Amino acid sequence: MHDAFEIIGALGGAAAAVIAVVLASRERTDRKIAEAERDTAQEKQRTAEQAEVRRERERQARQVAVWVDDDEPLAWESCAEEGPEVPESFLNIANYSSHPVFDVGPGDYLDPSHQGPSSIGVMQRILRPGETRRFNLGRIYFGSDDGVNPLWFFRDLAGNSWTMDHAGILDLLEPSTRD
């Protein structure tokens, strides 16, 4: 009978050890899941904060509009690149924000007919709130992948430099890109 007690004790000890290992393993798994959930939540928070910083940074820049128009708006898709049927094009920039924007002007634009970047060559140092400026670009063909694609540069009140193309695509420039 003494042996039976030893066997029962050994089995009980073994069962307790197995239960301890299972509980420790489960605790470790639960801890890893909790850490992964915490990391995911922190990453979501970081992403949300970065998005909010970007939205705040873009707030004024999003209130600047750039668009191209010409004497005959339907001519964009139907006219030839060269010749008298190409209408004069105008590049417009408007500041709908409540603060001025600075160093407004076109940068280089891609012009396939010139095999590289060209420059329109006009500049507006300050564009006041509510002000719209219209620049005559002459007879430049827009409206297809073969046309020119101007970029406009401006600096907001916070000192951030931006580019916007004639389709309204806004990009923040690195500080060293435009001086």
Protein Blocks (a to p, Z undefined) as FASTA:
>chain_A
ZZmmmmmmmmmmmmmmmmmmmmmmmmmmmmmmmmmmmmmmmmmmmmmmmmmmmmmmmmmm
mmpccddddfblmlmmmmcfbdjklccdddddddfbfbdcehiacdddddfknopacdeh
iacfbacehiacdddebjadehiaklccdddddddfkopacdddfkopacdddfklpZZ
